[in-house]
Amino acid sequence: MFSHYLITRFNLKNPKWDVTKNNETLLTDEWLEHRLWLFENFCFPSVVAQTNKNFTWLIYFDITTPDTYRQKIETLIAGHGNIKLFYIEGMPAFYPEIKNLITAETKNVPYLITSRIDNDDCIRNSFINEVQNQFKEQDYMAIDVIKGYSLQIKPVVMLGKKEHIFNPFISLIEKNNEPKTVWLNDHNHWKKETRITQVTDKRLWMSIIHEKNKVNEFDGYGNIKWEDVKTEFIVSPAMQANISKNILPHSKWAWTSFKNGLYVNWVLFNKMLKKALGIYKIKS
């Protein structure tokens, strides 16, 4: 009935994106080493732990990726037949490569689901299944799961709730007739799309906040216990132990949590109001 692809860009060169939030140069060996560490500890274990295995994970690396890192990533995914690696010529080749592969592989499949995940983030073990539960043979429908968590790992470990509309975990269901795929737009451009539904009943993603994020800052809130989350958000054993040992008690950042909660929910309300009023559509 459908084919489902989870799609990640890893280290594709992009002339519009060349420094971290700390003005450190991107795509250096140091940056790539750190990204692989995040990928091994958060993204990869969360994806391979999915209860629903009916999907293919496409991961795109830049053609300039050194052999040392190619070997590391290929060793990591060995034995996982639904993960495919590609080495391409930067961001300009990314969307055409996705379109070409999916077109070739799904000629006789009537519907397509495409989802996105960044290489430093994490999804709940039921994420794929929950996205597929939204499938109702829609001709074209974006699926925006707006509830998740925010986990800061440095300089201190903090975990909180997070709401984020038009976020980096968005999916697209569409009829397989010259499909657009979820990577037609960057995630925040989906605010202009009228054919979109919000999933609000479950927290299905975890944004990892670290010192080399391009944009994100920790804005989690609430008294969330890691012990209540870790059975469904699968990270590496070493990282699970590290979080359990070093997570900052909510009482130590309660004021920050309160302010973050006000901020996150105000931003959510503001964006949803603009969407309801058609402001985003008018600007498109």
C-alpha positions as CSV (number, residue, x, y, z in Angstrom):
1,M,0.0,0.0,0.0
2,F,2.8,2.4,0.8
3,S,6.6,2.7,1.2
4,H,8.0,4.6,4.1
5,Y,11.4,6.4,4.0
6,L,13.1,8.1,6.9
7,I,15.7,10.5,5.5
8,T,18.7,12.2,7.1
9,R,21.3,14.6,5.7
10,F,24.5,14.1,7.5
11,N,27.5,16.4,6.5
12,L,26.4,17.8,3.1
13,K,28.2,20.9,2.2
14,N,25.9,23.9,2.1
15,P,27.2,27.5,1.3
16,K,24.4,29.0,3.5
17,W,25.4,27.0,6.6
18,D,29.1,27.1,7.5
19,V,29.4,27.9,11.3
20,T,27.9,26.6,14.6
21,K,26.1,28.8,17.0
22,N,29.5,29.4,18.6
23,N,31.0,30.5,15.2
24,E,33.0,27.3,14.9
25,T,33.6,26.1,11.4
26,L,31.3,23.2,10.3
27,L,32.3,20.0,8.4
28,T,35.8,19.8,9.8
29,D,37.1,16.5,11.1
30,E,36.4,17.7,14.6
31,W,32.8,18.6,13.7
32,L,32.3,15.2,11.9
33,E,33.8,13.3,14.9
34,H,31.4,15.0,17.2
35,R,28.4,14.4,14.9
36,L,29.3,10.7,14.6
37,W,29.5,10.5,18.4
38,L,26.0,12.1,18.7
39,F,24.7,9.8,16.0
40,E,26.0,6.7,17.7
41,N,24.7,7.7,21.1
42,F,21.3,9.1,20.2
43,C,20.0,9.0,16.7
44,F,21.1,5.6,15.5
45,P,20.0,3.6,18.6
46,S,16.6,5.3,18.7
47,V,16.0,4.4,15.0
48,V,17.1,0.8,15.1
49,A,15.0,0.3,18.2
50,Q,11.7,1.1,16.3
51,T,9.0,-1.4,17.1
52,N,7.8,-1.1,13.5
53,K,10.6,-2.1,11.0
54,N,8.6,-1.4,7.9
55,F,10.6,1.5,6.7
56,T,13.9,2.3,4.9
57,W,16.4,4.8,6.4
58,L,18.3,6.9,3.8
59,I,21.4,8.7,5.1
60,Y,23.3,11.1,2.8
61,F,26.9,12.0,3.3
62,D,29.1,14.4,1.3
63,I,31.3,12.9,-1.3
64,T,34.3,14.4,0.4
65,T,33.7,12.4,3.6
66,P,37.1,10.9,4.6
67,D,37.5,7.1,4.3
68,T,38.1,6.9,8.1
69,Y,34.6,8.1,8.8
70,R,33.1,6.1,5.9
71,Q,34.5,3.0,7.5
72,K,33.1,4.0,11.0
73,I,29.6,4.6,9.7
74,E,29.5,1.5,7.5
75,T,30.7,-0.7,10.4
76,L,28.0,0.8,12.6
77,I,25.1,0.1,10.3
78,A,26.4,-3.4,9.3
79,G,23.6,-5.9,9.7
80,H,20.8,-3.4,9.3
81,G,19.4,-4.1,5.9
82,N,16.9,-1.2,5.9
83,I,19.6,1.4,6.2
84,K,21.2,2.8,3.1
85,L,24.1,5.2,2.8
86,F,24.8,7.5,-0.1
87,Y,27.8,9.8,-0.8
88,I,26.8,12.8,-2.9
89,E,28.0,16.2,-4.0
90,G,26.6,18.5,-1.3
91,M,23.2,19.9,-0.7
92,P,22.5,20.8,-4.4
93,A,22.5,17.1,-5.1
94,F,20.4,16.1,-2.1
95,Y,16.8,16.6,-3.3
96,P,17.4,15.2,-6.8
97,E,19.1,12.1,-5.4
98,I,16.1,11.5,-3.1
99,K,13.6,11.9,-5.9
100,N,15.6,9.6,-8.3
101,L,16.0,6.8,-5.7
102,I,12.4,6.8,-4.5
103,T,11.0,7.0,-8.1
104,A,13.1,4.0,-9.1
105,E,12.2,1.9,-6.0
106,T,8.5,2.6,-5.8
107,K,7.2,2.3,-9.3
108,N,4.3,0.0,-8.3
109,V,3.6,1.4,-4.9
110,P,0.5,3.6,-4.8
111,Y,1.4,5.8,-1.7
112,L,4.5,7.2,-0.2
113,I,5.4,8.3,3.3
114,T,8.6,10.3,3.9
115,S,9.9,11.4,7.3
116,R,12.9,13.4,8.4
117,I,15.3,13.2,11.3
118,D,18.5,15.2,12.0
119,N,21.6,13.1,12.8
120,D,21.9,14.5,16.3
121,D,18.3,13.9,17.4
122,C,16.3,11.0,18.8
123,I,12.8,9.5,18.3
124,R,10.6,7.4,20.5
125,N,10.6,3.7,19.7
126,S,7.0,4.0,18.4
127,F,7.6,7.0,16.1
128,I,7.5,5.1,12.8
129,N,4.4,3.2,13.8
130,E,2.6,6.4,15.0
131,V,3.3,8.1,11.7
132,Q,2.0,5.2,9.8
133,N,-1.1,5.1,11.9
134,Q,-1.9,8.5,10.4
135,F,-2.1,6.9,6.9
136,K,-5.6,7.0,5.4
137,E,-4.8,7.0,1.7
138,Q,-4.4,10.8,1.6
139,D,-3.4,12.3,-1.7
140,Y,-1.2,14.8,0.2
141,M,-0.9,15.4,3.9
142,A,1.9,16.6,6.1
143,I,2.1,15.1,9.6
144,D,3.4,17.4,12.3
145,V,4.0,15.8,15.7
146,I,4.3,18.8,17.8
147,K,5.1,17.3,21.2
148,G,8.4,16.0,22.3
149,Y,11.3,16.5,24.7
150,S,14.4,18.6,24.9
151,L,17.5,17.0,26.3
152,Q,20.6,19.1,27.0
153,I,23.8,17.1,27.4
154,K,26.3,19.9,27.9
155,P,27.3,21.9,30.0
156,V,24.9,20.2,32.3
157,V,22.3,17.5,31.7
158,M,18.7,18.7,31.7
159,L,15.5,17.1,30.4
160,G,12.2,18.9,29.8
161,K,9.0,18.9,27.7
162,K,8.9,20.8,24.5
163,E,6.2,21.8,22.0
164,H,7.4,22.7,18.5
165,I,5.0,23.2,15.5
166,F,6.6,22.8,12.0
167,N,9.5,20.9,13.6
168,P,12.4,18.9,12.2
169,F,10.5,15.6,12.7
170,I,7.8,16.3,10.1
171,S,6.5,13.6,7.8
172,L,4.6,13.7,4.5
173,I,2.0,11.2,3.2
174,E,1.3,11.5,-0.5
175,K,0.0,9.7,-3.6
176,N,3.0,8.3,-5.5
177,N,2.5,10.3,-8.6
178,E,5.5,12.5,-9.1
179,P,6.0,12.7,-5.4
180,K,7.4,15.8,-3.7
181,T,8.7,14.1,-0.5
182,V,9.1,15.8,2.9
183,W,12.4,17.4,1.8
184,L,10.6,19.6,-0.7
185,N,10.8,22.3,1.9
186,D,12.8,22.8,5.1
187,H,10.7,22.0,8.1
188,N,9.6,25.6,9.0
189,H,8.4,26.2,5.5
190,W,5.5,23.8,6.1
191,K,3.8,26.6,8.0
192,K,2.6,27.7,4.6
193,E,1.0,24.4,3.8
194,T,-2.8,24.0,4.3
195,R,-2.8,20.2,3.9
196,I,-1.2,19.5,7.3
197,T,-2.4,17.8,10.5
198,Q,-1.0,18.1,14.0
199,V,-0.5,15.0,16.2
200,T,-0.8,16.1,19.8
201,D,-1.5,13.1,21.9
202,K,2.0,11.7,22.3
203,R,5.6,12.9,22.8
204,L,7.4,11.2,20.0
205,W,10.8,13.0,19.6
206,M,13.7,14.3,21.6
207,S,15.8,17.2,20.4
208,I,19.4,16.9,21.7
209,I,20.9,20.2,22.7
210,H,24.7,20.4,22.6
211,E,27.5,22.9,22.2
212,K,27.7,22.6,18.5
213,N,24.0,23.2,17.5
214,K,23.6,25.6,14.7
215,V,20.5,27.3,16.2
216,N,18.8,25.3,19.0
217,E,19.0,26.3,22.6
218,F,17.6,24.4,25.6
219,D,14.1,25.5,26.3
220,G,12.6,22.4,27.9
221,Y,10.4,22.7,30.9
222,G,8.6,20.6,33.5
223,N,9.7,18.0,36.1
224,I,10.4,15.1,33.8
225,K,12.1,11.9,35.1
226,W,14.7,10.3,32.9
227,E,13.7,6.9,34.4
228,D,10.2,7.4,33.0
229,V,11.4,8.2,29.5
230,K,14.4,6.0,28.9
231,T,12.4,2.8,28.1
232,E,10.9,4.4,25.0
233,F,13.7,6.7,23.9
234,I,16.5,4.3,23.3
235,V,20.1,5.8,23.5
236,S,23.4,4.0,23.8
237,P,24.0,2.1,27.1
238,A,26.9,4.5,28.0
239,M,24.7,7.6,27.4
240,Q,21.8,6.1,29.3
241,A,24.1,5.6,32.3
242,N,25.6,9.1,31.9
243,I,22.2,10.8,31.9
244,S,21.0,8.8,34.9
245,K,24.1,9.7,36.9
246,N,24.4,13.4,35.9
247,I,20.9,14.7,35.2
248,L,20.2,18.0,37.1
249,P,17.3,17.7,39.5
250,H,14.3,19.9,38.5
251,S,14.6,21.7,41.8
252,K,17.9,23.1,40.6
253,W,16.5,24.8,37.5
254,A,12.8,25.3,38.5
255,W,12.8,29.0,37.7
256,T,14.4,28.4,34.3
257,S,11.8,25.7,33.7
258,F,9.0,28.1,34.5
259,K,10.3,30.7,32.1
260,N,10.9,28.1,29.4
261,G,7.3,26.8,29.8
262,L,5.9,30.3,29.3
263,Y,8.1,30.9,26.3
264,V,7.5,27.6,24.5
265,N,3.8,27.7,25.0
266,W,3.6,31.4,23.9
267,V,5.5,30.6,20.7
268,L,3.3,27.6,20.0
269,F,0.1,29.6,20.6
270,N,1.4,32.5,18.4
271,K,2.3,30.2,15.5
272,M,-1.0,28.3,15.7
273,L,-3.0,31.5,15.8
274,K,-1.1,32.8,12.7
275,K,-1.8,29.5,11.0
276,A,-5.5,29.6,11.9
277,L,-5.8,33.2,10.6
278,G,-4.1,32.3,7.4
279,I,-1.2,34.8,7.9
280,Y,1.4,32.3,6.8
281,K,-0.5,31.4,3.7
282,I,-0.9,35.1,2.8
283,K,2.8,35.6,3.0
284,S,3.6,32.6,0.8
